[in-house]
Amino acid sequence: MGLWDQIRDALSTVWADWQTPSEDERTRLINGLIEAYGAEQRVSTQIRQIIPVIPYEQFRRRLDMIARDDEQHATLVQERLRTLGGM
C-alpha cells in the first residue's frame, strides 16, 4: 500500500467518523435538541398568553408573528429529533 493510499484511507476513516457521531455525541445532540424544542414551545406559549392583554393591534400582530416563528422552529427541531430517533 502506497503513501497516497494510506492518506486516502485515513481521510476516509476521519470523514466516516465525522459523519456518524459516537453514541455519546449523539446522546448529547439529542438532549440538546430536546432542550431546544422545549424552549421554543415554552416561549411560544408565553407569547400566546401575553397577546390578548396587549392594547395595541400592531404589537399583537408582531407578537403573533414571533410566536408562529417559534412554533415553526419547534416543528423543525421536532422533525430532526424524529430523524435521530429522539422522539
N, C-alpha and C positions, 0 to 999 in steps of 0.2 A: 504494500500500500504506500503510495507516494505521499509527499507532504500536502499537496493540494487536496488529496482525498481525505486526509486526516483533518485538515481545516474544514472542509465541507461537512464531514461527519460531526465534528464538534459544533459547528454552527447550526446544523440540523437539530442536534440534541438541545442546544440552548433555545432555539426557536420553538421546538416542541414543548419544552418546559415552560416557556413564557406563555404559550397559548393555552396550556392546560395547567392552571394553578394547582398547587398541592392542596390537600384536604383542609389543612389549617388555614391557608389563604382563602379558600373557597368558603369556609365557615365564616371567616371574618367579613368577607364580601357580602354573604347572605345576611349576616347580622346587621351590617351597616345599611343595607338596602331595606331591611325590616324597620330599622330606626328611622330612616328617611321617609318611608311610606307612612309610618305613624305620625311623624312630624307634619308632613304635608296634609294629612287628614285632620289633625288637630287644628292647624292654622285655618284651614278651610272652614271647619265647623265654627271656630271662634268668630271668623269674619261674618259668616252667615247669621250668627246670633246678634252681632252688632248692627248689621244693616238696617233692621226695622226702626232702630232708635235714632238714626242719623236724620237730621231735619232737612238736609239739602239733597235734592234729587241727583244732581251731578256727582256728589260724593257717594251716594248709594249705588249709582251705576258703576262708578270706578271700583268700589269695593266688590261689587258683584263680578266684575271682570277679573279682579285679583283672585277671588275665591274660585272662579272657574279655572284659572290658570293653575292654581294649587291642586285642584281636583284632577286636571289633566296630567300634572306631574305625578301625582299619586298613582294614577292609572298606568303611566309609563313604568314607574318603579315596580308596580304590581306585576305587570307583564314580564319584566326582566326577572323578577323573583320566580314566577311560574316557569320561565325558561330554565332557570337554575335548579328548579325543584324545591324552592324555598317556601312555597305557599300551597 
